[in-house]
Amino acid sequence: MALGSGRCHYHPERPGLGICVECRNVICTECTTQFEGINRCAKCLQARLAAARSLVDRKDWSFGNILLALIAVALLFGSFYGIAALAQK
């Protein structure tokens, strides 16, 4: 459906209620979902949900995180050892 037609992009027989802020398609009352106070169609809302889920599913302890933790522990013990060595002099 064309943006200026006033008919729902997904249901051409229905009048449009609003415009999805992400894909800019005209949508009817059945297709409209308010998220964060803004009209979005089901397709765009599903894409936002998939993006949010991918952030939750990330690995907390990757190889880089473990390496940084080991370096931090080595620096911490090294600084304690250095301070102890200076205190004995």
Phi and psi in radians as a Rosetta constraint file:
Dihedral C 1 N 2 CA 2 C 2 CIRCULARHARMONIC -1.351 0.35
Dihedral N 2 CA 2 C 2 N 3 CIRCULARHARMONIC 2.622 0.35
Dihedral C 2 N 3 CA 3 C 3 CIRCULARHARMONIC -1.032 0.35
Dihedral N 3 CA 3 C 3 N 4 CIRCULARHARMONIC -0.669 0.35
Dihedral C 3 N 4 CA 4 C 4 CIRCULARHARMONIC -1.534 0.35
Dihedral N 4 CA 4 C 4 N 5 CIRCULARHARMONIC 0.082 0.35
Dihedral C 4 N 5 CA 5 C 5 CIRCULARHARMONIC -1.312 0.35
Dihedral N 5 CA 5 C 5 N 6 CIRCULARHARMONIC -0.448 0.35
Dihedral C 5 N 6 CA 6 C 6 CIRCULARHARMONIC 1.382 0.35
Dihedral N 6 CA 6 C 6 N 7 CIRCULARHARMONIC 0.123 0.35
Dihedral C 6 N 7 CA 7 C 7 CIRCULARHARMONIC -1.899 0.35
Dihedral N 7 CA 7 C 7 N 8 CIRCULARHARMONIC 2.628 0.35
Dihedral C 7 N 8 CA 8 C 8 CIRCULARHARMONIC -1.072 0.35
Dihedral N 8 CA 8 C 8 N 9 CIRCULARHARMONIC 2.383 0.35
Dihedral C 8 N 9 CA 9 C 9 CIRCULARHARMONIC -1.130 0.35
Dihedral N 9 CA 9 C 9 N 10 CIRCULARHARMONIC -0.641 0.35
Dihedral C 9 N 10 CA 10 C 10 CIRCULARHARMONIC -1.605 0.35
Dihedral N 10 CA 10 C 10 N 11 CIRCULARHARMONIC -0.432 0.35
Dihedral C 10 N 11 CA 11 C 11 CIRCULARHARMONIC -2.277 0.35
Dihedral N 11 CA 11 C 11 N 12 CIRCULARHARMONIC 1.474 0.35
Dihedral C 11 N 12 CA 12 C 12 CIRCULARHARMONIC -1.061 0.35
Dihedral N 12 CA 12 C 12 N 13 CIRCULARHARMONIC -0.316 0.35
Dihedral C 12 N 13 CA 13 C 13 CIRCULARHARMONIC -1.410 0.35
Dihedral N 13 CA 13 C 13 N 14 CIRCULARHARMONIC -0.173 0.35
Dihedral C 13 N 14 CA 14 C 14 CIRCULARHARMONIC -1.843 0.35
Dihedral N 14 CA 14 C 14 N 15 CIRCULARHARMONIC 2.562 0.35
Dihedral C 14 N 15 CA 15 C 15 CIRCULARHARMONIC -1.261 0.35
Dihedral N 15 CA 15 C 15 N 16 CIRCULARHARMONIC 2.599 0.35
Dihedral C 15 N 16 CA 16 C 16 CIRCULARHARMONIC -1.384 0.35
Dihedral N 16 CA 16 C 16 N 17 CIRCULARHARMONIC 2.487 0.35
Dihedral C 16 N 17 CA 17 C 17 CIRCULARHARMONIC -1.688 0.35
Dihedral N 17 CA 17 C 17 N 18 CIRCULARHARMONIC -0.670 0.35
Dihedral C 17 N 18 CA 18 C 18 CIRCULARHARMONIC -2.821 0.35
Dihedral N 18 CA 18 C 18 N 19 CIRCULARHARMONIC -2.931 0.35
Dihedral C 18 N 19 CA 19 C 19 CIRCULARHARMONIC -2.168 0.35
Dihedral N 19 CA 19 C 19 N 20 CIRCULARHARMONIC 2.324 0.35
Dihedral C 19 N 20 CA 20 C 20 CIRCULARHARMONIC -1.167 0.35
Dihedral N 20 CA 20 C 20 N 21 CIRCULARHARMONIC 2.255 0.35
Dihedral C 20 N 21 CA 21 C 21 CIRCULARHARMONIC -1.243 0.35
Dihedral N 21 CA 21 C 21 N 22 CIRCULARHARMONIC -0.312 0.35
Dihedral C 21 N 22 CA 22 C 22 CIRCULARHARMONIC -1.643 0.35
Dihedral N 22 CA 22 C 22 N 23 CIRCULARHARMONIC -0.895 0.35
Dihedral C 22 N 23 CA 23 C 23 CIRCULARHARMONIC -1.677 0.35
Dihedral N 23 CA 23 C 23 N 24 CIRCULARHARMONIC -0.165 0.35
Dihedral C 23 N 24 CA 24 C 24 CIRCULARHARMONIC 1.141 0.35
Dihedral N 24 CA 24 C 24 N 25 CIRCULARHARMONIC 0.402 0.35
Dihedral C 24 N 25 CA 25 C 25 CIRCULARHARMONIC -1.524 0.35
Dihedral N 25 CA 25 C 25 N 26 CIRCULARHARMONIC 2.534 0.35
Dihedral C 25 N 26 CA 26 C 26 CIRCULARHARMONIC -1.261 0.35
Dihedral N 26 CA 26 C 26 N 27 CIRCULARHARMONIC 2.350 0.35
Dihedral C 26 N 27 CA 27 C 27 CIRCULARHARMONIC -2.305 0.35
Dihedral N 27 CA 27 C 27 N 28 CIRCULARHARMONIC 2.639 0.35
Dihedral C 27 N 28 CA 28 C 28 CIRCULARHARMONIC -1.595 0.35
Dihedral N 28 CA 28 C 28 N 29 CIRCULARHARMONIC -3.122 0.35
Dihedral C 28 N 29 CA 29 C 29 CIRCULARHARMONIC -1.105 0.35
Dihedral N 29 CA 29 C 29 N 30 CIRCULARHARMONIC -0.604 0.35
Dihedral C 29 N 30 CA 30 C 30 CIRCULARHARMONIC -1.220 0.35
Dihedral N 30 CA 30 C 30 N 31 CIRCULARHARMONIC -0.566 0.35
Dihedral C 30 N 31 CA 31 C 31 CIRCULARHARMONIC -1.526 0.35
Dihedral N 31 CA 31 C 31 N 32 CIRCULARHARMONIC -0.274 0.35
Dihedral C 31 N 32 CA 32 C 32 CIRCULARHARMONIC -1.431 0.35
Dihedral N 32 CA 32 C 32 N 33 CIRCULARHARMONIC 2.286 0.35
Dihedral C 32 N 33 CA 33 C 33 CIRCULARHARMONIC -2.246 0.35
Dihedral N 33 CA 33 C 33 N 34 CIRCULARHARMONIC 2.209 0.35
Dihedral C 33 N 34 CA 34 C 34 CIRCULARHARMONIC -1.508 0.35
Dihedral N 34 CA 34 C 34 N 35 CIRCULARHARMONIC 2.130 0.35
Dihedral C 34 N 35 CA 35 C 35 CIRCULARHARMONIC -2.302 0.35
Dihedral N 35 CA 35 C 35 N 36 CIRCULARHARMONIC 2.155 0.35
Dihedral C 35 N 36 CA 36 C 36 CIRCULARHARMONIC 1.030 0.35
Dihedral N 36 CA 36 C 36 N 37 CIRCULARHARMONIC 0.556 0.35
Dihedral C 36 N 37 CA 37 C 37 CIRCULARHARMONIC 1.319 0.35
Dihedral N 37 CA 37 C 37 N 38 CIRCULARHARMONIC 0.221 0.35
Dihedral C 37 N 38 CA 38 C 38 CIRCULARHARMONIC -2.203 0.35
Dihedral N 38 CA 38 C 38 N 39 CIRCULARHARMONIC 2.477 0.35
Dihedral C 38 N 39 CA 39 C 39 CIRCULARHARMONIC -1.267 0.35
Dihedral N 39 CA 39 C 39 N 40 CIRCULARHARMONIC 2.287 0.35
Dihedral C 39 N 40 CA 40 C 40 CIRCULARHARMONIC -2.421 0.35
Dihedral N 40 CA 40 C 40 N 41 CIRCULARHARMONIC 2.588 0.35
Dihedral C 40 N 41 CA 41 C 41 CIRCULARHARMONIC -1.442 0.35
Dihedral N 41 CA 41 C 41 N 42 CIRCULARHARMONIC 2.921 0.35
Dihedral C 41 N 42 CA 42 C 42 CIRCULARHARMONIC -1.095 0.35
Dihedral N 42 CA 42 C 42 N 43 CIRCULARHARMONIC -0.644 0.35
Dihedral C 42 N 43 CA 43 C 43 CIRCULARHARMONIC -1.113 0.35
Dihedral N 43 CA 43 C 43 N 44 CIRCULARHARMONIC -0.802 0.35
Dihedral C 43 N 44 CA 44 C 44 CIRCULARHARMONIC -1.228 0.35
Dihedral N 44 CA 44 C 44 N 45 CIRCULARHARMONIC -0.640 0.35
Dihedral C 44 N 45 CA 45 C 45 CIRCULARHARMONIC -1.148 0.35
Dihedral N 45 CA 45 C 45 N 46 CIRCULARHARMONIC -0.674 0.35
Dihedral C 45 N 46 CA 46 C 46 CIRCULARHARMONIC -1.127 0.35
Dihedral N 46 CA 46 C 46 N 47 CIRCULARHARMONIC -0.672 0.35
Dihedral C 46 N 47 CA 47 C 47 CIRCULARHARMONIC -1.130 0.35
Dihedral N 47 CA 47 C 47 N 48 CIRCULARHARMONIC -0.702 0.35
Dihedral C 47 N 48 CA 48 C 48 CIRCULARHARMONIC -1.124 0.35
Dihedral N 48 CA 48 C 48 N 49 CIRCULARHARMONIC -0.713 0.35
Dihedral C 48 N 49 CA 49 C 49 CIRCULARHARMONIC -1.119 0.35
Dihedral N 49 CA 49 C 49 N 50 CIRCULARHARMONIC -0.736 0.35
Dihedral C 49 N 50 CA 50 C 50 CIRCULARHARMONIC -1.110 0.35
Dihedral N 50 CA 50 C 50 N 51 CIRCULARHARMONIC -0.696 0.35
Dihedral C 50 N 51 CA 51 C 51 CIRCULARHARMONIC -1.145 0.35
Dihedral N 51 CA 51 C 51 N 52 CIRCULARHARMONIC -0.705 0.35
Dihedral C 51 N 52 CA 52 C 52 CIRCULARHARMONIC -1.171 0.35
Dihedral N 52 CA 52 C 52 N 53 CIRCULARHARMONIC -0.685 0.35
Dihedral C 52 N 53 CA 53 C 53 CIRCULARHARMONIC -1.169 0.35
Dihedral N 53 CA 53 C 53 N 54 CIRCULARHARMONIC -0.607 0.35
Dihedral C 53 N 54 CA 54 C 54 CIRCULARHARMONIC -1.173 0.35
Dihedral N 54 CA 54 C 54 N 55 CIRCULARHARMONIC -0.511 0.35
Dihedral C 54 N 55 CA 55 C 55 CIRCULARHARMONIC -1.232 0.35
Dihedral N 55 CA 55 C 55 N 56 CIRCULARHARMONIC -0.632 0.35
Dihedral C 55 N 56 CA 56 C 56 CIRCULARHARMONIC -1.254 0.35
Dihedral N 56 CA 56 C 56 N 57 CIRCULARHARMONIC -0.586 0.35
Dihedral C 56 N 57 CA 57 C 57 CIRCULARHARMONIC -1.436 0.35
Dihedral N 57 CA 57 C 57 N 58 CIRCULARHARMONIC 0.068 0.35
Dihedral C 57 N 58 CA 58 C 58 CIRCULARHARMONIC -1.190 0.35
Dihedral N 58 CA 58 C 58 N 59 CIRCULARHARMONIC 2.742 0.35
Dihedral C 58 N 59 CA 59 C 59 CIRCULARHARMONIC -1.409 0.35
Dihedral N 59 CA 59 C 59 N 60 CIRCULARHARMONIC 2.312 0.35
Dihedral C 59 N 60 CA 60 C 60 CIRCULARHARMONIC -1.393 0.35
Dihedral N 60 CA 60 C 60 N 61 CIRCULARHARMONIC -0.609 0.35
Dihedral C 60 N 61 CA 61 C 61 CIRCULARHARMONIC -2.031 0.35
Dihedral N 61 CA 61 C 61 N 62 CIRCULARHARMONIC 1.528 0.35
Dihedral C 61 N 62 CA 62 C 62 CIRCULARHARMONIC -1.526 0.35
Dihedral N 62 CA 62 C 62 N 63 CIRCULARHARMONIC 3.061 0.35
Dihedral C 62 N 63 CA 63 C 63 CIRCULARHARMONIC -1.033 0.35
Dihedral N 63 CA 63 C 63 N 64 CIRCULARHARMONIC -0.739 0.35
Dihedral C 63 N 64 CA 64 C 64 CIRCULARHARMONIC -1.110 0.35
Dihedral N 64 CA 64 C 64 N 65 CIRCULARHARMONIC -0.691 0.35
Dihedral C 64 N 65 CA 65 C 65 CIRCULARHARMONIC -1.151 0.35
Dihedral N 65 CA 65 C 65 N 66 CIRCULARHARMONIC -0.700 0.35
Dihedral C 65 N 66 CA 66 C 66 CIRCULARHARMONIC -1.155 0.35
Dihedral N 66 CA 66 C 66 N 67 CIRCULARHARMONIC -0.726 0.35
Dihedral C 66 N 67 CA 67 C 67 CIRCULARHARMONIC -1.087 0.35
Dihedral N 67 CA 67 C 67 N 68 CIRCULARHARMONIC -0.767 0.35
Dihedral C 67 N 68 CA 68 C 68 CIRCULARHARMONIC -1.112 0.35
Dihedral N 68 CA 68 C 68 N 69 CIRCULARHARMONIC -0.662 0.35
Dihedral C 68 N 69 CA 69 C 69 CIRCULARHARMONIC -1.147 0.35
Dihedral N 69 CA 69 C 69 N 70 CIRCULARHARMONIC -0.715 0.35
Dihedral C 69 N 70 CA 70 C 70 CIRCULARHARMONIC -1.149 0.35
Dihedral N 70 CA 70 C 70 N 71 CIRCULARHARMONIC -0.693 0.35
Dihedral C 70 N 71 CA 71 C 71 CIRCULARHARMONIC -1.117 0.35
Dihedral N 71 CA 71 C 71 N 72 CIRCULARHARMONIC -0.729 0.35
Dihedral C 71 N 72 CA 72 C 72 CIRCULARHARMONIC -1.112 0.35
Dihedral N 72 CA 72 C 72 N 73 CIRCULARHARMONIC -0.731 0.35
Dihedral C 72 N 73 CA 73 C 73 CIRCULARHARMONIC -1.134 0.35
Dihedral N 73 CA 73 C 73 N 74 CIRCULARHARMONIC -0.733 0.35
Dihedral C 73 N 74 CA 74 C 74 CIRCULARHARMONIC -1.102 0.35
Dihedral N 74 CA 74 C 74 N 75 CIRCULARHARMONIC -0.737 0.35
Dihedral C 74 N 75 CA 75 C 75 CIRCULARHARMONIC -1.134 0.35
Dihedral N 75 CA 75 C 75 N 76 CIRCULARHARMONIC -0.688 0.35
Dihedral C 75 N 76 CA 76 C 76 CIRCULARHARMONIC -1.114 0.35
Dihedral N 76 CA 76 C 76 N 77 CIRCULARHARMONIC -0.879 0.35
Dihedral C 76 N 77 CA 77 C 77 CIRCULARHARMONIC -1.140 0.35
Dihedral N 77 CA 77 C 77 N 78 CIRCULARHARMONIC -0.638 0.35
Dihedral C 77 N 78 CA 78 C 78 CIRCULARHARMONIC -1.105 0.35
Dihedral N 78 CA 78 C 78 N 79 CIRCULARHARMONIC -0.700 0.35
Dihedral C 78 N 79 CA 79 C 79 CIRCULARHARMONIC -1.200 0.35
Dihedral N 79 CA 79 C 79 N 80 CIRCULARHARMONIC -0.675 0.35
Dihedral C 79 N 80 CA 80 C 80 CIRCULARHARMONIC -1.121 0.35
Dihedral N 80 CA 80 C 80 N 81 CIRCULARHARMONIC -0.730 0.35
Dihedral C 80 N 81 CA 81 C 81 CIRCULARHARMONIC -1.107 0.35
Dihedral N 81 CA 81 C 81 N 82 CIRCULARHARMONIC -0.731 0.35
Dihedral C 81 N 82 CA 82 C 82 CIRCULARHARMONIC -1.117 0.35
Dihedral N 82 CA 82 C 82 N 83 CIRCULARHARMONIC -0.731 0.35
Dihedral C 82 N 83 CA 83 C 83 CIRCULARHARMONIC -1.157 0.35
Dihedral N 83 CA 83 C 83 N 84 CIRCULARHARMONIC -0.733 0.35
Dihedral C 83 N 84 CA 84 C 84 CIRCULARHARMONIC -1.127 0.35
Dihedral N 84 CA 84 C 84 N 85 CIRCULARHARMONIC -0.650 0.35
Dihedral C 84 N 85 CA 85 C 85 CIRCULARHARMONIC -1.193 0.35
Dihedral N 85 CA 85 C 85 N 86 CIRCULARHARMONIC -0.660 0.35
Dihedral C 85 N 86 CA 86 C 86 CIRCULARHARMONIC -1.218 0.35
Dihedral N 86 CA 86 C 86 N 87 CIRCULARHARMONIC -0.602 0.35
Dihedral C 86 N 87 CA 87 C 87 CIRCULARHARMONIC -1.225 0.35
Dihedral N 87 CA 87 C 87 N 88 CIRCULARHARMONIC -0.491 0.35
Dihedral C 87 N 88 CA 88 C 88 CIRCULARHARMONIC -1.340 0.35
Dihedral N 88 CA 88 C 88 N 89 CIRCULARHARMONIC -0.292 0.35
